[in-house]
Amino acid sequence: RSTIVVTRILYLIPMPLISIITPSFNQARYLEQTIQSVLGQDYPRIEYIVVDGASTDGSVEIIEKYGRRGGVSPPKITWWISEKDSGQADAINKGLVRATGDIVAWLNSDDYYLPSAVSAAMKVFEENPDVVLVYGNMLAVDESGNPFNTLNYKQLTLQDLLCFQIIGQPAVFFRRSVLEKTGMLDSTFHFLLDHHLWIRIAQHGKILHVNQTWAAARYHAEAKNRAK
């Protein structure tokens, strides 16, 4: 009888919500894989937000396919918009303002999650209530999605971040509560805008590396990580 009571109590406690934001601008070639990698996660409570910068390459049609009623089967995009913005940080911040999840992440429109990445990250947060940010390892893939390197990170401290030791943004998840203390992304940053946020977050709590590969970052000619 006690087992039945415990099961009922657990059933009444919802799993934490995670908010994932995808900023995008004219990335139709890769966008659908990004969206599918989020919607295909096995974690049941995902709030997915897509912020498009008024793309003209067919991106909006892809977003509509996953966002409208009568489209693909659930889960779908929770909220999306397509309008001009002032850059990547501005687009992500629009999503962060809308986010209501306990945990937050963003995934650029040419990157993608590996299977079960979200459930793995959420498990780490559940087991480590003092941790404000977790990060895994990351694949580096080419424009066709072929891996050419695995970026294995290590446990870093605030001091390490201040010394410009970098972690892979697509494999980072953090608590919304700490974001409320640090503020949003600095829209004056074009490069290292993520690293700047990690430094501010690490001033408010523990960050934790998990030796699992959670995401893939795509390196291609038009990507910010390759553009000159």
Beta strands, then each sheet from edge to edge (+ up, - down):
strand 1: 18-24
strand 2: 46-52
strand 3: 79-82
strand 4: 103-106
strand 5: 112-113
strand 6: 131-141
strand 7: 147-151
strand 8: 172-175
strand 9: 206-218
sheet 1: 3+ 2+ 1+ 4+ 8- 6+ 7-
sheet 2: 3+ 2+ 1+ 4+ 8- 6+ 9+ 5-
end
